[in-house]
Amino acid sequence: MFRIPQPGFGTIQPEESWAHEQWLSDLMTADHVIEGWHCDLKTGMFSVGEITRSRHALDDSNCGLLDILRVYDPESRKIALAILEEATASASCFCFCTLVELDGGSTHPVWCVGTSTLGNETTGDRMQGVFAYKRADL
């Protein structure tokens, strides 16, 4: 049984819906606020929601990967980058948890659960998923 991971956790698996669905279910059961995102792999541009924009100190809802990663603690940044790079190489499901450091030094956990599709005629090369935040931290 999957349990909600702590910061520093990350995993990637071949594209299988059961893993993605279980991770999402665990986050929803734990009463997290969940917000969708997607990334066009041809352009490398991410589209995120307002909570993610605020929590990641982003200027715009459209941004690049490094814009998102810059607020992660250094060790988790390496994990997230490795997972996302691997997800662009083959269709996969992935999950990671990190701490986001906001102005003033406060930190808050963020979970990312996503999938990547490559060569799909309908959606093209794309990553999509959710960021999840503890409701109490918002």
N, C-alpha and C positions, 0 to 999 in steps of 0.2 A: 504494500500500500504506500502510495506516495504521500509524503508530508510536505507541508510548505517549507521550502528551503530557507536557510539563513544566508545573510550576506557572504559572498565568496563562493557560493555554489553555482555550478553551471554544468549543463549536459546537452548533448545533441544526439539525436537518433535518426535513423532513416525515416522518411516521411510515412508515419503511421498515425492515423487519426486517434487511436485509443490513447496514446501518450498525451497528445495535445488536449484532448477532451478531459482526461483525468487531471492534468495540471490546472486547467480552467475551473473545473469543478471544485478542486481543493481551495482555490483562491476565492471563489464565490461563497463556498460554505463558511469560510473564515471571515466573511463580511468585509471584503476589500472593495474599494472603488476601482472599477475596471474601465479603461479607456483604450479604444482601438487605435492602431497605427498601420501604415503600409509604406513600402519602399519600392520604387521602380528601379530595378537593378540596372537598367540601361543608362539611367541618368544618375543613379546613386542618391536620389533625393527622397527623404523621408517626409511623410505628412503625419503630423501628430495633433492631438487634441489640446484644448486649453489647459487642462490640469497638467499634462505632460510638459507643455510649453512652460508653465509656471514653475514646476518642480525641477526642470532641467535648465532653468534660467535662459531660455531661448528667446531670441528677438522675434522669431516668426514661426508659424506652424509648419512651414516648409524649411527643411534644414538638411545638413549632411551628417554623416555618421560621427565625425569628429566633434561636431557641435553637441551631439547627445552625450558622447563618452567623456567629455572634458570635466564634468562634475562628478564622475565616479571616482571612488578611491582607487589608487594606483594598481593594487593587486587585482581588484575586480575588473578594472578597465582592460587588463590583459586577457582575462577570462572571457569577457564579453566580446572583445575584438576577435579573439580566436574562434569563438562560436559563430559569430556573424560572418566571418570570412569563410568558414567551412560551409555555412548554410548557402553561400553564394556559389559554391562549387558543386553541390548536389542537393536535390530535393530532400528536405529534412524537417524535423520538428525540433525545437530547442527551447530551453528554459534557463534563465539565470537570475540571480538575485545579487544586488549590490547596495551600497550605501551612497546616497546622493548628499553631497555637502553643499548646503545653501549659504548665502551671505550670513555673516555672523557666526559661522562655525557650527551651526546645528546640522545634524545628519538625520536622514530619514531613509528607511529601506524602500527599494523599488524592485518589483519583480517584472520580468519580461518573459512572455510566453509567445512563441511564434512558429510560423511555418514558412518554408520557401518552396516555390514552384519554379521549375525551369523548363523552357520549351513548350509551355502550355499555349495552344493556339488562341484560347479565349483571353487569358490574363497575361500572357507573356512571361518574362522573367521577373519574379516579384517575391518579396517577403511581406508578410503581414502578421499581425498578432495584436497583443494587448500589453499595456503596462498596467500594473496593479499597485495600489497604494493603500496603506492602512487607513481606514476611515478616520480613526482617532488623530492621525497626523495632518489631516486637511483642515 
